């Protein structure tokens, strides 16, 4: 039985980051997830690059990579050559993903990995440009999902009727699946908060009163209660 690619990478991690002397990226469990799930000919895309790119190349997916460091392409292609993996189905685009993604030719994607810049709002921007291209049933991996800017995507997908949450690919890699082509709601009133309104921007002493007031005068339940308790016209004292 042949040794899996991920095991080979784990035994000898490719140094494609930093100055060519570092290796970081997806957890091994997430790389194993990719190795299991990818199929030749799938249309795939990732922001960021590394060992995951090697796994995409080995799976022979039609893969696009957006990386900020142009040197990573040369190193990844060299690592693939050493492993005997062709890279003719992989294309690289160099630059910040929020600049590059809007200019890419649109295509229907089967799977995407968001693992580029992790500061706010960059993961959200990656999702915003990638999600419309994802086919219904297609999946997005969100690496470092514990970080606030990435968690925001997960939280939205969890409450959206257009998305569902799949089992995670690793302890830090969430997986969300697109169900329909429905765009996010344009208006986001109190109902869109799904009961999770936050008033952390107010001083502690004002938060409770603000929460009660907002729920009473802007949610459907609150407005119904106000109408129910309001005296009928002509009966007010």
C-alpha positions in Angstrom: 0.0 0.0 0.0 1.5 3.4 -1.0 2.1 6.0 1.6 -0.4 8.9 1.5 0.8 12.2 0.3 -0.1 13.9 3.6 2.0 11.4 5.5 5.0 12.1 3.2 4.5 15.9 3.8 4.3 15.3 7.5 7.5 13.3 7.5 9.3 16.0 5.5 7.4 19.3 5.5 8.1 21.5 2.5 9.7 24.8 3.4 7.8 27.2 1.1 7.1 30.1 3.4 9.1 32.8 5.0 12.5 32.9 3.4 12.1 29.3 2.1 13.0 28.0 5.6 9.5 27.7 7.1 6.4 25.6 6.7 3.0 26.4 8.0 -0.6 26.1 6.9 -3.5 23.7 7.4 -3.5 21.2 10.3 -2.6 17.7 9.1 -6.2 16.5 9.7 -7.4 19.2 7.3 -4.9 18.2 4.7 -6.1 14.6 5.1 -9.6 15.8 4.6 -8.6 17.4 1.3 -6.8 14.3 0.2 -10.0 12.3 0.8 -12.5 14.7 -0.7 -10.8 16.1 -3.8 -11.4 14.5 -7.2 -9.7 15.1 -10.5 -11.3 17.8 -12.6 -13.0 19.6 -9.6 -12.9 23.4 -9.9 -11.1 24.7 -6.8 -9.6 27.9 -5.4 -7.6 28.9 -2.4 -6.4 32.1 -0.8 -3.0 31.6 0.7 -0.7 28.7 -0.4 1.4 26.0 1.0 1.1 22.2 1.6 -2.6 22.5 0.7 -1.6 23.6 -2.8 0.5 20.5 -3.2 -2.5 18.4 -2.2 -4.7 20.2 -4.7 -2.1 19.6 -7.4 -1.8 15.9 -6.6 -5.6 15.6 -6.8 -5.5 17.1 -10.3 -8.1 19.6 -9.6 -8.4 22.7 -11.8 -6.9 24.9 -9.1 -6.4 28.6 -8.7 -4.1 30.0 -6.0 -4.1 33.6 -4.8 -0.9 34.3 -2.8 0.7 37.6 -1.7 4.2 36.2 -2.0 5.3 35.4 -5.6 8.2 33.4 -4.3 5.8 30.7 -3.0 4.8 29.7 -6.5 8.4 28.8 -7.4 9.0 26.9 -4.1 5.7 25.0 -4.3 6.3 24.0 -7.9 9.8 22.8 -6.9 8.4 20.8 -4.0 5.9 19.2 -6.3 8.6 18.3 -8.8 10.5 16.6 -6.0 7.4 14.6 -5.0 6.7 13.7 -8.7 3.5 15.7 -8.7 2.6 17.6 -11.9 1.4 21.2 -11.5 0.0 21.9 -15.0 -3.6 22.1 -13.5 -2.5 24.8 -11.0 -2.4 28.5 -11.7 -1.1 31.2 -9.4 -2.2 34.8 -9.0 0.1 37.1 -7.0 -1.3 39.9 -4.9 -3.6 40.7 -2.0 -6.7 38.5 -2.4 -9.1 41.4 -2.0 -7.5 43.0 -5.0 -7.0 39.9 -7.1 -10.3 38.0 -6.6 -12.6 40.7 -8.1 -10.5 40.6 -11.3 -10.5 36.8 -11.8 -12.6 35.3 -14.6 -15.7 33.9 -12.9 -16.2 30.1 -13.0 -18.3 27.6 -11.1 -16.4 26.3 -8.1 -16.8 23.0 -6.4 -14.6 23.7 -3.3 -12.6 26.7 -1.9 -10.2 27.2 0.9 -10.0 30.6 2.6 -6.6 30.7 4.3 -5.1 34.0 3.3 -5.0 37.2 5.3 -6.7 36.7 8.7 -7.2 40.2 10.0 -10.5 41.9 9.8 -12.1 42.2 7.2 -10.0 40.2 4.8 -11.5 36.7 5.3 -15.0 38.2 4.9 -13.9 39.8 1.7 -12.5 36.5 0.4 -15.8 34.8 1.2 -17.8 37.7 -0.4 -16.0 37.2 -3.7 -15.8 33.4 -3.6 -19.3 32.5 -2.4 -21.2 33.6 -5.5 -19.1 31.4 -7.7 -19.5 28.3 -5.5 -22.0 25.8 -6.9 -24.9 24.7 -4.7 -23.6 21.8 -2.7 -20.1 23.1 -2.9 -18.0 23.7 0.2 -15.7 26.3 1.7 -13.0 25.5 4.2 -12.4 28.3 6.7 -9.0 27.8 8.3 -8.2 29.4 11.7 -11.9 29.6 12.3 -11.3 30.6 15.9 -10.2 34.0 14.8 -12.9 36.7 15.0 -12.8 37.7 11.3 -13.2 34.0 10.3 -15.8 33.2 13.0 -18.0 36.0 11.6 -18.3 33.9 8.3 -19.1 30.7 10.3 -21.7 32.5 12.4 -23.4 33.9 9.4 -23.5 30.5 7.6 -24.8 28.8 10.8 -27.9 31.0 10.8 -28.4 31.4 7.1 -31.0 29.3 5.2 -28.6 29.4 2.2 -25.8 27.6 4.0 -25.2 24.7 6.3 -22.4 23.7 8.6 -20.6 20.5 7.9 -18.4 18.6 10.4 -15.0 20.4 10.8 -12.0 19.3 8.8 -9.7 19.8 11.8 -9.7 21.4 15.2 -9.2 24.8 13.6 -10.7 24.3 10.2 -14.5 24.8 9.7 -16.4 23.6 6.7 -19.5 25.3 5.4 -21.7 24.1 2.5 -23.7 26.3 0.1 -27.3 25.2 -0.3 -28.7 27.8 -2.7 -27.6 30.8 -4.7 -29.5 33.2 -2.4 -27.6 36.4 -1.7 -27.3 37.6 1.9 -30.2 39.7 3.0 -29.6 43.3 2.1 -31.4 44.7 5.1 -30.4 43.6 8.6 -32.9 44.7 11.2 -33.3 43.3 14.6 -34.9 40.1 13.3 -31.7 39.4 11.4 -29.8 39.3 14.7 -31.6 36.1 15.6 -31.7 37.1 19.2 -28.0 37.7 19.4 -27.9 41.5 19.5 -24.9 43.0 21.2 -24.6 46.3 23.0 -20.9 45.9 24.0 -20.2 49.3 22.5 -22.2 51.0 25.4 -21.0 51.5 28.9 -21.9 48.5 31.1 -24.6 50.3 33.0 -26.5 51.2 29.8 -26.5 47.8 28.1 -29.4 46.2 29.7 -31.7 49.1 29.2 -30.7 49.4 25.6 -31.3 45.7 25.0 -34.7 45.8 26.5 -35.7 49.0 24.5 -34.4 47.6 21.2 -36.1 44.2 21.6 -39.4 45.9 22.6 -39.5 48.4 19.8 -37.8 46.7 16.8 -38.5 43.0 16.9 -41.7 41.4 15.8 -42.3 39.9 19.2 -41.6 43.2 20.9 -43.9 45.2 18.6 -46.6 42.6 19.0 -46.4 43.0 22.8 -46.5 46.8 22.5 -49.6 46.6 20.3 -51.2 44.1 22.7 -50.6 46.1 25.8 -51.5 49.5 24.3 -55.0 50.6 25.3 -57.4 50.8 22.4 -58.2 54.2 20.9 -60.7 56.1 23.0 -60.0 54.1 26.1 -56.8 55.8 27.1 -57.0 57.4 30.5 
